[in-house]
Amino acid sequence: MKIAVVGSYGAGLTMRVPKAPGPGETLTGGEYAEGPGGKGSNQAIGAARLGADVSLLTAVGDDAFGAAARRLWMQERVDASHVIIGERPTMVGFILVEPDGENRISIAPGASDELGAQDVQAFAENIAAADVLVVSMEIPEEAVVEALRLGRTHGTRTLLNPAPARALPDEVWSQIDVITPNQSEAPILLGLSPDHALSDAELATLLRHRTGGAVILTRGGQGALLCSADGIEEIEPLPVEHVVDTTGAGDSFTAALAVALSEGSDLSSAARFAAHAGAHAVSIAGVIPALPTRAQLPSITIGTRS
């Protein structure tokens, strides 16, 4: 099973705090740590840990964070031979984590903003050879658009993790086979106001009408909704005894979903497998330590691809 990933890499600078400060407020008592992050890299590592043959396209700076990233990808057996070395510093994300595990993140994109359509075109052979192409949106729109276009051209199943959410060009929607927004991202993708009155099922249905593919709307502790040609199915939440850190849950979910789909699992079974990966991630502090191995998750059910 081969997975190609187009997305970001960044260093995560995390502070665990008693509470998030308000405007003009300074608080002490936080605990600081730094480590690798970026949705593309996280998803690539997550898929590799689950046994996939993964190639990654991203951009990093010619700096210590970029060098650390290359060492990490080698250690995790991710093919990073196409990674771009940009002129700007490696992307950095500042993360505040509260005691209940909720997080607030601010990102300085740096080198990630240098990833362009021509870089994606140079990655076309990897996309063509993959069973699933995973694209996330911490990179320029032109790179997202070109990756999805090439996926469709080469007949590779495309999985878009639309984070951070923003409006997409009309021509992109038909190139998405599976899209995985959360509850806050879905309305943004649809151009709705924050005070919209639509239910999660209605949001998922509208997104499905735009893509013609499948929508998996993730809902945190409420599980997920799968909207496909077979209708709407609720993916039940999994009990987690103690939520430690939600930062990497979405990336863990996406990586596991891609792996399951690349192995031929049906959408429902793949979403349930991904839910186990997401639940595992929230029980462990830090993103990379929280990404599960195959032995830490139940077996994937292989069904008819839908």
C-alpha positions, 0 to 999 in steps of 0.5 A: 500500500502506497500513500503520497502526502502533500502538506506542511511540516513545522516545529510545534512549540507547546506550552501546557498552561493552567488556563489560556490567558485573556487579552493583555493577561500574563500568566506563569506556571506553564510547562514548555516543550518543542517537537515536530509537527505540521499536518502533512508530516504528522499524517505521513508519519502516522501512515508509515507507523501503520505500515504504509509506504509513504512519500512526502512533499513539503517545504522546510527551511535551511535551519535547525528545525529543518535538519531535525525534520529530515532526521525524523523522516529517516527514522520513521521511514518516510520518503522525504526525497522530494522535500523542498528547502525554502528560503524562509525559516521552517514553519513554527506553530505556537500551541497552548494546551489547557488542563482539559486537553483543549488547544489553541494554535497560532502558526507562522508558515515560513517555508511552507508558503513557498511550496508551489504548483511546480513542486507538486508537478515534480512529485507527480510520479509519487502521486500516480504510484500511490493508492491514496493521496492525502492533502492538507491545507497548511500550504498555498492554495496553488499546491493544494489545487495542483495536488488534487488535480494530479490525483484525479488525472492519475486515478489516485484516490484523493483524501483532503483534510481541509485544515485550516479551512478556507474557501476552495475554488469551484473546480477543486470540489469534483477532484475530492474523493473523500473530505474530512472536515471537523464541525468548525471547518465544514461551515467555512468550506460552505461559506456559511456564517458562524451562526448558521442553523444547520445540523451536522448531517445537513453540513455533511450532505451539502459537502457531499453534493459539492464533491460527489464523493464521501464526507467524514465530518469529525465531531470530537467526543461525539464521534463522526458522521459518514455521508456517502452514496449509501446515505448517512452513518454515525461513527460512534465515539470511543470512550477515552478515560482521560483526554490529555492532548487533542492536538494530534487527533485529527492527523492520527485520524486522517493517517489511519483513514488513508491506510485503511482505504489504501488496503481496500477497506470500505468507508465505514470500516475505514472511518471506524479504524480511524476513530480508534487512532484518533482516540488513541492520540488524545490519551497521550501528550504530544503529537508524534508520541501519540501517533499509534503503531499497528499493534496499538489498534484493532484490525481493519475490516476489509470490505467492498470499496465505496 
